[in-house]
Amino acid sequence: MREVMDELRRWTAEGERVAIATVVETWGSSPRPIGSRLLATASGLMAGSVSNGCIEGAVFEEAQGVLKRGQAKFIEFGVADDLAFEVGLACGGHIEIVVQPVGPAHLRALELLEREVPFQLDTRLDGSETRLLEEEPGFDQPRVDGDWFREPFLRPPHLVIVGAIHIAIPLHRLGRLLGYRVTVIDARSQFATRERFPEADELVVAWPDEALAKLTLDRSTAVVVLTHDPKFDLPALRALLPSRAGYIGAIGSRKTNHNRFDALREEGFSEEQLARVHGPIGLDLGGRGAEETALGIMAEITASRYGGSGLPMIEAKAKAASG
């Protein structure tokens, strides 16, 4: 939905009749993930993508029919479909799509996205109904549940970096590249400067616990503690462990993290809380430079966010195939 927000806002404000096509299921080599969307207007405008181009024309034509009839439609494309060769769907791919006229639930979703308020959007697979629940979803990935396609919309992802050290510089750039809003926190004003972090959305010069107390820490938030100094690390972790942050990582060796955890245990933090901390932080990519370390951290955050294994793709596919 986010990828077509601007067009949906503009076209509905201009009085256009708009259809919205949503990918609700894929198998095989389908080129776009579930939840991908395409907009089509009665006047012939189009935005978004459900297939990176290969079936867009066919979906656009279906959308025109939906707008004329005022009735939703469920459509499938796959190798067994006569349209497969014509529309260029990759061999072995299969896509299921719901096409609907844009309705009140979609417009309400647009309002909540603009305000960065979490919600859940449920669509019947036949397209006959879409309903919106104004509460934080209890799950992270879109899914089919019986006759419904259920989508969680959390706040936009937020990367919070505690410790404006050298590794934080490439890390904040990677975060921005991957679509995160980035906040950098450090009590040392000579470290947390705009010259060092030109792409950060927010620079906060404050003690970690004070700064973190002012932020919304929910499942869309990844917090990386890079200070590597107990007088900063421990206040940060004390603030983070009871929070709902989706990812907590702390730089340092196994011994460093063991000492941190011992100190926090003595303060009454539970094993369950301590187990939330990724430390030593990041995936082992072999390189030890700042850029490689930042890449390993961002890779682990990504795997945590999407439920990835962190394995090489060839191993992950072989493991999945073996059952």
Helices and strands as residue ranges (DSSP letters): G 2-4, H 5-13, E 18-27, E 37-41, E 46-48, H 56-69, E 73-78, H 83-87, E 94-101, H 104-115, E 119-124, E 130-133, E 143-145, E 148-153, E 158-162, H 168-177, E 181-185, E 202-204, H 208-212, E 221-225, H 230-240, E 247-250, H 254-266, H 271-274, E 277-278, H 290-306, H 313-321
